[in-house]
């Protein structure tokens, strides 16, 4: 399905034909985004296509943002994981990232889809203050620090409970994270 954001922007599921350089082009000008191999992206098309999405500028036929999202089982149960969230700089502050996050959170947390994830987690570079502030605005909290997750830089594991974690216990850190 396609959902319109307005201004010629449409949200849709990730497709195989997005991988012919169209997805990777979004990363240009995004210093915090890693460009992965085609086989990495293909894994999301094949296994998590209903959870991963793009926003396309329909007037230009250009992908302006995307989310790579999967569901995994961990020690605390089923959870969603944001592997990548990227929006072209000129399309930021227009609701693109928020719409992509909402799509993946809703799809992973829904028991109707067969997932029923309890929470979502993501990793963000310690130095990426804008992303940390953005995720905090969406209700994510710093759950733990992961030493040298990004080569020589620490990351924060940020989490947000989904409706099935009614007490929000999966996002409460054991000790304060600094």
N, C-alpha and C positions, 0 to 999 in steps of 0.2 A: 504494500500500500504506500501511497504518497500522501504526505501531509504538507500543506503550504504554510510557510512562515510569513508570507507577504514579500513585496518587492521582488517578485520573480524567484524567490528561494523556496526550494522544496526538499523535504526530508524523505529519504527512501532507504531501503535496505542495501547493503553492500553487494555488489555483483562482480562476477569474474572479469567482465570487460572494464571495470574500474582499475584493474591492475596494470594496464598497458601504459604506465607512466602517469596516468591521471591522478592517482592517489598520491604518488610520490611528489608530484609537482606542488602539492599543497604545502609541503615541508620547506620550500624555498622561502627564505626570510624568517624562518622559525628556529632560532638558535638552540632552543631547549628540546626540539623534536629530533629523534633519531630516525633515519631512513633505514628500513630493514630490507632484507632480500625478498624477492618476489615469492619465494616458497613460504616465507613467514606470513605474508599477507594472504596467500592462498589458503593457509590453514584456517584463517578466520572465515573466508568465503565458504569453505567446505564444512566446517564444524560449527561455526557460531554466526552464520549469516543473519539469522533472525535477531541476534543481539547487537550486531555491528551495523552501523548506518553511515550515510553520507548526507551532506546538504549540498545541493546542486543549484547553481545560478542557471535557471532554465533558459534565460534570454541569451546567455553566452555559452551554454553547454559545458560549464566548468564546475568541477568539484571545489567548493570553497571551505569545506571542513569535513572531518570524519572522526569516528570513534571505533576503535578496535576493542571489543569487549568479549569476555568469556565467563563461563561458570565453572567453578572447581569445587572439590571437596577438600576441606581442611580439618584440622583438629577440632574446630568449633562448629563444624557442619558445612553446609552448602553456602558458597558465597560467590558474588560477582566480582570480576576484576577488570579494571580499566587498564588495558595494555598501552593504549595511545589515544590521545584526544588532541586534535590539531585544527586550527582555523587560520586561514590566510589572514595576514595582518590587516589588509584593507577591509575585511569583513567582520572584524572583531567589534564587540559592543553592540551587536545587532541581534543577540539571542541565539546565535548559531550553536555555541557550545552548550548552553543551557538546554536547548531542545534535544541535542544529541544525548546529553547525560540523562535527561528525563526519559527518553526512549529506552535506553539500556537499563536504567534502574527499574522501570516499570516492567519491561519484558523479563528481566531476571528474577524479580521479586514475585511475579505472578505464579500462583500455583496452578493456574489454568494452562500455562505453557509447559507444565511438567517440571519446572525448575524449583520455585519456592525458595530462592536464596534468602538468607537471613540478613546479610549485609553486603556492602560493596567496599572494596578496598582499591587503593591506587598508590603508586609511589611517585614522589615529586622531589626534585632536587632541592636541597636545603637553601640554595641561593636563589631559587625561583619564587621570589616574594609575591609577585603578581598571581601566580598559580595558587600558592598557599592561601592567599586572601580570597581568591575566587572560590576555591573548594570549601573554605570555612563558611563563606556566604551561603553555599548550597547545603550546609549542615554537616560537613565532614569535620572530624577532629583528628589531631595528631595522635596516633595510637602508639607508635614507637619510632625510634631512630634506627635506621639500618646503615651500619658503618660501611663506607666505600661501595655503596650499591652502584653508583655511577663512577667507574674508574677510581678517581681520587677524590670523589665528593660523596658525602653522606646524603641519604634520602630520608624523607619522612614517609612512613606508611600511614596514610590517612584513611579513615573509615567512616562509614555512615550506615546506620541500621536501617533496614527495610521494614515494612509493616509486620512481617512474620516474627521479627524480634521485638515484640511488644514492649519489653522492658529496656530496650536499647543496651542490653548487656554486652553485645559483641563489639561495641565501639568504645567501651570504657577502658582506658589504659590502666595497667596494674599500678603504675607510678607516673608522676608528672613527666611529660616529654618536653625537653628543651633543645 
